[in-house]
């Protein structure tokens, strides 16, 4: 059964809760990777994070039951889809460097959020990565401006000592 377009405009509250939880996990990941980079370096932090993820993925593959895909053949993924690992590695290295800078964890996360929002708007506006093109509204730019202003407050007010 297909849902109507009107149904798609109202999100389930669980989706917001899951998104909020993943934001918290992201903050924890950046902090742990920053600590690893502090005691080693950013490359060591990235290798450790990705090795841990690889081991976890392999364990999940061993534990989870396999579904037969003989009835549902999938088309091959486009080449750009494989860039996710590269951008993930760059994110770990750069955030590990930034969290150990004067920006700290809050500044790193605030600027990361601003960058994600700006790139998301660009991807929507130009229809990148197979997304449907969406007209970027004044409301979208206002949201970006507020996130940037909040990021500046975090960065500038975070350097004030009590």
N, C-alpha and C positions, 0 to 999 in steps of 0.2 A: 504494500500500500504506500503510495507516495504522499508526502506531506505537502500541504499547500504553501505558497510563498508567505502567507500571513502567519502560519505556524513557525516558520523559520525566523521571524523577527523577534520572537519571545524566547529567550534562552532559559534553560533550566537552572535553578539556583546552584545545583551541584557543579555545573560547569564553572561558575564563578569561584566556588570553593576550591575546586581542583586547580584552577589557574592561580589562585592566591597561594595555595600550598606549594605549587611548583616554583613560584617566586621565592618562597622561603627556602626551598631546597637549593635554588640557584645561589642565594646569599650564603648558605652554608658551604656549598661547593666552592665558591669564589674565596671564602675565608680559609677553607682547608688548603686549597691550591696555593693561596698566598703564603700560608705558613710553610708549606713544602718549599716554595720558592725562596722564602727567607732563609731557611736552613740549607738549601741547596742552590738551585737556580730555576729560572722559569722553564727551561727545557726539561729538566728533571721532573718538575711539577706536571708538565704536560704528558710526559711519557708515563708517569705513575698513574695519572687520571685515566689515560686511555688504556693502559694495561689492565687496570682494575675493571673498567667497562668491558673490555674484551673477555676477561675471565667470567664476569657476571653474565654476559651474553651467551657464552659457551655453556655455562651451567644451566641457564634457562632453556637453551636448545636441547640439552640432555634430559631435562625434567619434564618439559611441556610435551603433551601428546602431539604427534604430527597429523596434519590433515592431508587428505589426498587432494592434490590439485590436478589430477588427470582430467576431471570433468570441467575445470575452469582454468584453461591455460591463460597465463598472464603475458601481456606484451613486455618486451624488454624495457627497462628504465631508460629515460633519455640520459645522455652523457652528463649534462649539467647536474643531474641528481647525485652524482658521485662527489660533487664538490662539498657536500655537507660535512664530510669528515675533515676536509682541509679547513673549512671555516670554523669548525668546532675546535680543532687543534690551535688555530690562531687565536680564538677566543680565550682558551685556557692560558696560553702563553702571555697574551697581552693583559688579561685581567690579573694574572699573577704578578705581573710587573706593576700594574697600576695600583693594586691594593697595598703594595709596599711603598707607595709614593705618598706625598702629602695629601692626596685625594682620599686615601683610606678606603675602607669598605663601602661606606655610604656614598661617597663621591663616585667610586667606580661603578656601583650599581645604578646610580642616578644617570650618569653619562651613558652607560650601557643601555638603559631604558630609552633615553632620548635617541640614541643611534638606531635602536630597533624600531622605534616609532617612525623615525624619518625614513628608514629603508622600507618599512612596511607601506608607508604612503606612496613612495616611489614605485614599489612593486605593484600596488593596486592601480596607480595612475597610468602606468605604462603597460600593465598586463604581463609583467615578467613571470617566468617560470610556469607558464600555462594558466595563470590566474585570469579571471575575466577582468577586463578593464573597468575601472570604477572612477567616476568623476570625483576628484578630491574637492571637498567643500571647505567653506570658510570655517566651519566647525572643526574640521580636521586640523587646519592650520592653527586654530585657537588652542586645541589640545596640545599640539606640539609646542607652541609658545609657552603654555603653562608648565609643561614638563621641563623645558629648557630653563625657565625662570626658577622652578623648584630646584633643579640641578645646580644652578648658580648660587642659590641660597645655601644649599648644603655645602658646596665647596667654599664659599666665602665665609659663612658663619661658622663652619667647622674649624677654621683656623683661629678663631677668637678664643683666647684662654680666659677662664673664669678667675 
